[in-house]
Amino acid sequence: MRKLKLQVQTTVDGYMAGPNGEMDWMTFPWTDDVGAYIATVMESVDTILLGRNLAEGFIPTWAARTEADGEDQATIDWMNNTPKVVVSSTLTTSPWPNTTIANGDLTTFITDLKSQPGGDLIVYGGATLVSSLIAAQLIDELHLFINPTAIGTGLPVFPTTYQPLHTVAATPFTCGITALHYAPKTS
């Protein structure tokens, strides 16, 4: 069975964006150790899951990216060529290439997608989708990139439901970010 992985940047106080979607609190530039960690997470992934709001910026941004933007061509190609699924209650067709739209019952859709043959799935966001997936206990691995910043309010990673987790690893990086790898606790 395919796994659904979450990879998200977060503040120390648990927000993936400010109240209006601000992300100016992120630590950049990333160091090579962050890239190596992400490469390991991505090895088994063959599908990207996004919420509609994130997709509207994410997909066109990667389509326009070049090596001059500081990304290597292999990463750019992977991000552009990997099939994407955009979860949306408003879209019925995709305005982007290599992208399908998912609407309807989230739990049924994700459970079905995970049972299909293929590699793992990764979700990057947005906040509504991530919170919904966590609340429905559909995520198998959580990779939280904790930035050394607190913002006090914003869009939380976790919904207000109880979520017991098991710590798999904590990995500090040279740039100040720490990756916390969690899995759902199974009693």
Phi and psi in degrees as a GROMACS rama.xvg file:
@    title "Ramachandran Plot"
@    xaxis  label "Phi"
@    yaxis  label "Psi"
@TYPE xy
-67.9476  148.837  ARG-2
-98.8291  150.446  LYS-3
-107.047  117.091  LEU-4
-105.612  143.48  LYS-5
-108.629  129.262  LEU-6
-125.927  116.076  GLN-7
-146.529  142.232  VAL-8
-80.8708  136.848  GLN-9
-143.712  159.263  THR-10
-83.6092  167.707  THR-11
-58.6781  -33.8106  VAL-12
-92.4594  16.2809  ASP-13
88.8954  20.2625  GLY-14
-105.319  139.581  TYR-15
-95.7346  -6.06548  MET-16
-166.663  161.387  ALA-17
-69.7431  179.676  GLY-18
-58.5122  -29.0796  PRO-19
-110.161  23.5922  ASN-20
85.2512  9.81357  GLY-21
-63.5272  139.883  GLU-22
-130.573  24.5473  MET-23
-74.1761  -2.8713  ASP-24
-87.429  -6.62728  TRP-25
-68.229  145.624  MET-26
-85.5496  121.118  THR-27
-138.486  157.128  PHE-28
-79.2388  153.18  PRO-29
-70.4753  150.737  TRP-30
-95.4745  165.78  THR-31
-57.6898  -31.0261  ASP-32
-66.2084  -31.4107  ASP-33
-66.2928  -46.4303  VAL-34
-58.688  -40.6563  GLY-35
-65.3739  -40.2012  ALA-36
-62.916  -47.7925  TYR-37
-61.9228  -39.6646  ILE-38
-59.5144  -38.7994  ALA-39
-66.1251  -43.3831  THR-40
-61.2391  -39.1376  VAL-41
-81.0354  -14.3036  MET-42
-49.435  -40.0531  GLU-43
-97.0157  0.622418  SER-44
-87.6279  135.473  VAL-45
-131.932  7.21047  ASP-46
-146.891  135.92  THR-47
-107.494  131.824  ILE-48
-107.245  134  LEU-49
-139.753  150.077  LEU-50
-79.0697  159.762  GLY-51
-59.1477  -47.0335  ARG-52
-59.7739  -44.6354  ASN-53
-66.1085  -41.7287  LEU-54
-57.8112  -37.0127  ALA-55
-61.1547  -28.1898  GLU-56
-99.6611  -40.2146  GLY-57
-61.8378  -53.3633  PHE-58
-64.7789  -49.2199  ILE-59
-65.708  -33.1371  PRO-60
-63.9936  -46.8719  THR-61
-67.5198  -34.5333  TRP-62
-63.7849  -29.9009  ALA-63
-93.4641  -7.38603  ALA-64
-71.1922  145.696  ARG-65
-131.516  170.982  THR-66
-61.5384  -24.8419  GLU-67
-64.2712  -19.743  ALA-68
-82.0095  0.100351  ASP-69
96.5253  5.37946  GLY-70
-104.49  145.818  GLU-71
-79.0537  153.994  ASP-72
-61.8417  -33.7429  GLN-73
-63.054  -41.2296  ALA-74
-67.0832  -44.2333  THR-75
-58.7072  -47.543  ILE-76
-62.182  -43.1473  ASP-77
-61.6618  -47.2284  TRP-78
-62.2925  -37.4909  MET-79
-80.4274  -33.0839  ASN-80
-91.7469  -17.5087  ASN-81
-72.684  130.117  THR-82
-57.6473  142.768  PRO-83
-120.918  147.572  LYS-84
-122.515  123.085  VAL-85
-105.04  120.98  VAL-86
-87.7116  121.314  VAL-87
-151.689  141.3  SER-88
-96.0904  -4.21715  SER-89
-112.41  -30.57  THR-90
-84.7951  143.902  LEU-91
-117.375  -22.141  THR-92
-132.596  157.99  THR-93
-91.3172  130.368  SER-94
-84.6191  -1.68583  PRO-95
-114.56  147.089  TRP-96
-69.5122  154.327  PRO-97
59.6595  28.5876  ASN-98
-135.673  133.714  THR-99
-112.364  158.719  THR-100
-107.211  136.003  ILE-101
-118.359  126.703  ALA-102
-139.354  172.425  ASN-103
102.325  -157.447  GLY-104
-70.3897  118.178  ASP-105
-62.6514  -45.4428  LEU-106
-62.1599  -45.1516  THR-107
-62.5177  -46.0613  THR-108
-62.0863  -48.842  PHE-109
-66.7693  -42.2668  ILE-110
-59.591  -42.8271  THR-111
-65.0826  -44.8696  ASP-112
-61.627  -41.598  LEU-113
-67.0262  -26.1919  LYS-114
-85.6326  -10.0669  SER-115
-76.5333  156.067  GLN-116
-66.7228  152.135  PRO-117
137.352  -175.886  GLY-118
-81.0117  -174.489  GLY-119
-72.7187  166.926  ASP-120
-111.6  148.824  LEU-121
-130.208  138.603  ILE-122
-115.405  132.127  VAL-123
-102.834  -19.6165  TYR-124
146.238  -170.733  GLY-125
-82.632  -172.697  GLY-126
-60.6148  -42.7313  ALA-127
-65.0898  -45.723  THR-128
-63.0163  -48.0765  LEU-129
-59.7826  -47.5986  VAL-130
-60.2789  -40.1664  SER-131
-65.2891  -42.407  SER-132
-65.647  -40.324  LEU-133
-66.5984  -46.5664  ILE-134
-60.2361  -35.7381  ALA-135
-83.8076  0.650352  ALA-136
55.7041  46.5461  GLN-137
-100.336  -10.4788  LEU-138
-90.7559  132.111  ILE-139
-95.0845  -30.0952  ASP-140
-137.917  134.198  GLU-141
-114.62  122.971  LEU-142
-116.713  97.32  HIS-143
-97.9163  120.321  LEU-144
-95.4409  98.6415  PHE-145
-83.3944  115.103  ILE-146
-86.3041  143.109  ASN-147
-76.6928  59.7456  PRO-148
-147.055  140.935  THR-149
-116.035  138.373  ALA-150
-117.897  -8.44369  ILE-151
83.768  -29.8501  GLY-152
-160.046  159.132  THR-153
155.47  -154.38  GLY-154
-94.4481  110.184  LEU-155
-74.5111  150.714  PRO-156
-71.2988  -43.2775  VAL-157
-101.288  137.887  PHE-158
-71.2618  178.905  PRO-159
-86.3503  19.7746  THR-160
-99.4821  154.531  THR-161
-65.0473  129.301  TYR-162
-135.165  90.022  GLN-163
-72.3061  131.717  PRO-164
-126.626  155.197  LEU-165
-109.75  128.101  HIS-166
-76.7011  122.321  THR-167
-92.3718  -45.3584  VAL-168
-164.156  156.148  ALA-169
-128.682  124.694  ALA-170
-127.28  108.897  THR-171
-81.3844  145.608  PRO-172
-115.937  157.366  PHE-173
-56.9133  -34.4076  THR-174
-75.6529  -6.54014  CYS-175
107.04  -14.0966  GLY-176
-76.4977  148.334  ILE-177
-124.011  128.625  THR-178
-90.727  125.807  ALA-179
-109.173  120.763  LEU-180
-105.195  119.081  HIS-181
-122.657  158.48  TYR-182
-131.872  152.057  ALA-183
-59.8034  139.061  PRO-184
-77.3939  129.155  LYS-185
-107.518  74.5338  THR-186
